[in-house]
Amino acid sequence: MCRMCRFYAPGAHWDCAENVEEHVIDKEKRNHCEFFVLAEKYVDGGPSRESRSASDAKRKFSALFGE
């Protein structure tokens, strides 16, 4: 499933950051791809602790300046 892959990149050639040989039309259906790696947001229920910390810090920084 392309949409769950870490290489899924809408706008890239065939919506993939890797150099794939075949075009997958339905990105939400099961397919076989040798490049598939599960995206971090789907591993262990979500982003890593470091990712959450970074986004929390960014949110707090923005709040300081009313952005």
C-alpha positions as CSV (number, residue, x, y, z in Angstrom):
1,M,0.0,0.0,0.0
2,C,1.8,3.1,-1.2
3,R,0.1,5.6,1.2
4,M,1.6,3.7,4.1
5,C,5.1,3.7,2.7
6,R,7.9,6.1,3.9
7,F,8.7,6.8,0.3
8,Y,5.2,7.9,-0.7
9,A,5.8,11.4,-2.1
10,P,2.8,13.0,-3.8
11,G,4.0,15.1,-6.7
12,A,7.1,13.0,-7.3
13,H,7.4,10.7,-10.3
14,W,4.6,8.2,-9.8
15,D,4.2,9.6,-6.2
16,C,7.3,7.8,-5.0
17,A,10.7,9.1,-3.7
18,E,12.3,5.9,-5.0
19,N,13.0,5.0,-8.7
20,V,10.1,2.6,-9.2
21,E,9.6,0.8,-12.5
22,E,5.9,0.3,-12.4
23,H,3.1,2.8,-11.9
24,V,0.7,1.9,-9.1
25,I,-2.7,3.4,-9.9
26,D,-4.6,2.7,-6.7
27,K,-2.3,3.9,-3.9
28,E,-4.6,2.6,-1.2
29,K,-4.7,-1.1,-2.3
30,R,-2.2,-3.8,-1.6
31,N,0.6,-4.1,-4.0
32,H,4.1,-5.6,-4.1
33,C,7.0,-3.2,-4.1
34,E,10.6,-4.0,-3.2
35,F,11.1,-0.5,-1.8
36,F,8.2,-0.6,0.7
37,V,9.1,0.5,4.2
38,L,6.3,1.2,6.7
39,A,6.2,5.0,7.4
40,E,7.1,6.0,10.9
41,K,3.7,7.4,11.6
42,Y,2.3,3.8,11.4
43,V,5.0,2.2,13.6
44,D,4.2,1.6,17.2
45,G,1.1,3.7,17.1
46,G,2.6,7.0,15.9
47,P,5.6,9.3,15.7
48,S,8.6,8.7,17.8
49,R,9.1,10.5,21.1
50,E,11.7,12.7,19.5
51,S,9.2,13.8,16.7
52,R,6.6,14.6,19.3
53,S,9.0,16.6,21.4
54,A,10.1,18.6,18.3
55,S,6.5,19.4,17.3
56,D,5.6,20.3,20.9
57,A,8.6,22.7,21.0
58,K,7.7,24.2,17.7
59,R,4.1,24.7,18.9
60,K,5.2,26.3,22.1
61,F,7.6,28.6,20.3
62,S,4.9,29.7,17.9
63,A,2.6,30.3,20.9
64,L,5.1,32.7,22.4
65,F,4.8,35.1,19.5
66,G,1.1,34.6,18.8
67,E,1.6,32.8,15.5
